[in-house]
Amino acid sequence: MRDLLEQVLELLPDQALALARIVDRSGAGPRDTGAAMVVTGEGHVLGSLSGGCVESAVLTTAHQVLLDGHATLERFAAADELTVGLPCGGEIEVFVERLDHTDLPHLRALHAALEAHRPVAYATTLESLPDRKLLHPGASQPWRGLDHDAAALLTAGHNGLVGAQDCTPAQADRPRTFVQVFRSPARMILAGANDYTRALTVAATHLGYHVTVVDARETFTTPARFPAADEVVVDWPHRYLEAEQRAGRIDDRTVVCVLTHDPKFDVPLLASALRLPEAGFIGALGSRRAHAQRTARLREAGVSAAETARVRSPLGLDLAAGTPEETAVSILAQILADRGNATARPLANLDGPIHRRQD
């Protein structure tokens, strides 16, 4: 949608448009959620959804949406000889809605945010007459009981569906809503090329993190050992982190975890990370004894007590984790709890609704 926005803003004052977007996808597919196609009243098409697999069917739907103004949600599965679908075998849901001049204010506001490189989310209820909302980080914007879930997607930096899957009557009136996020994914920088790092890389990727593995040991630090990582970097971790900070690629969502148990890596990296106010979460794997020794070395390196207190170590929640995969769950649980300012207590022990809301 980002690539089509300027053209939409040029056309919309003079005519209505049909906007089709992929709002859900499973399995293989040529394009991800948020991919968009625009259809004008004259039948001109901008953009694409699947490289030609489903466009003809969506074009017919778009004409109908332009006529009656009612949005439509369609699902396309694997194609066969009789049906339109995806030859790659995946499934997509496409939401087709009508836009007119009344939508210009929030689309212009979206364009302004993108031009200023400000993170923003564009939420659309998947209803016959959609409701739309722009959401910004840190703003208190109660909206149909969906604002907290939409804000979580904005924080993580990836698109998603919220609402409608709610299982309690008090939450069931929240409409199914597509949240399209215009922000780079949250980063996770993992120092240490080992089995714990590999397991955490796999799990964090599923949560939408952009994961970088960094280690100075070239023999162990290879893409083949960390296939789930977005980047595998051979460098001293502290030097890499400082370079990323200078390039403006560290922000308050960035997670930095030390998994090496080696002072020559741990101490310089933690010292650098703790002097970056932008870093959102700093953790270090190891026992209490190992962390006490690490803290003493940090103090000797000139790091203050207040700064060392920012390190989450021993890293992870008490889940009786033993394997690297279990430890990864423990670490991610702590990161999620910290990010959401949550208690990390069992839901059964909490009062009130288990789904957090801000309305």
Buried (B, 14 or more C-beta within 10 A) or exposed (E): BEEBBEBBBEBBEEEBBBBBBBBBBEEEBBBEBBBBBBBBBEEEBBBBBBEEBBBEBBBEBBBBBBEEEBBBBBEBBBBEEEEBBBEBEBBBBBBBBBBEEEBBEEBEBBBEBBEEEEBBBBBBBBBEEBEBBBBBBEEEBEBBBBBBBBBBBBBBBBBBBBBBEBEEEEBEEBBBBBBBBBBBBBBBBBBBBBBBBBBBBBBBBEBBBBBBBBBBEEEBBBEEBBEBBBBBBBBBBBBBBBEBBEEEBBBBBBBBBBBBBBEEBBBBBBBBBBBBEEBBBBBBBBEEEBBEBBBEBBEEEEBEEEBBEBBBBBBBBEEEBEEBBBBBBBBBBBBBBBBBEEEEEEEEEEEEEEBEBEE
